[in-house]
Amino acid sequence: MALGFYTQQLYNGMGGWGSPDTLWITIKVFEMDKQNLNARDIHHITRKAGVVAEYNLLAPNEIFENINHSWDEYDSMQGRLGQLVTSYKKEYDKVKNVGQAAVKNYKKSESQGEKQSQLNQFFQDSTTDSARNKMDTPLVYSGSARREYNLTFYLHDQNQPELISQVADAFRRYGCARIGAGREALARIDIPYIFELSMTPGRWIFIKNSALTAIQTTYGMPYIRGHASQITMSLTFLDLQPLYEASFEYNPTVLTTPTY
């Protein structure tokens, strides 16, 4: 099923599918067959043959892309040992100084009351302060977050509102797992569908395999024959493959599945 929707009616003077003045997002729906444990392999996801559905939707006015990388402090045995040595050295010097003074004053005390007072003072002086010892370590790269896109589509059709309702209903189902049939219905589930994202014209958005992690739908009036004639549909797609430098093969195109 390949569908192109009439959202271009909201943009006067813009062309339809294939026009250089409009940007369309193509979403293809697939069933996943299997995936390998090594996610770095560009072929670690195998899709079942055939496209379940294909949707061509007018791109939002704005598309935001966040690419996040993590750098953490280097944790090593040497660093932790240095932290402990520094901390113990400070505590040792404190106890040594306080202890020597306490013993000297205790010996000078003549009465039992004075001796008890010196002991109380010793424990007050031995309380720790709020200062902490810290050994700075270098930062090391720990990983890059998988890309995530949140795309908001505006569907509008007063002549056939049933069509845009079908689109919203389909994506609500695509993100959910499917239960098995017969005896397998008690425990078995089939993983949700996966999605390929591309655009026409251009290729600065292309994700070979992604998961639909969130969908938010807003239905608007007028309502015709029990269907909303305006639907705002926000879809969040998460790339199933890790992001590496090889993903940026065609600048400024971002490809999460490199072409060799």
Order of alpha helices (4+ residues) and beta strands (2+ residues): beta-beta-beta-beta-beta-beta-alpha-alpha-beta-beta-alpha-beta-beta-beta-beta-beta
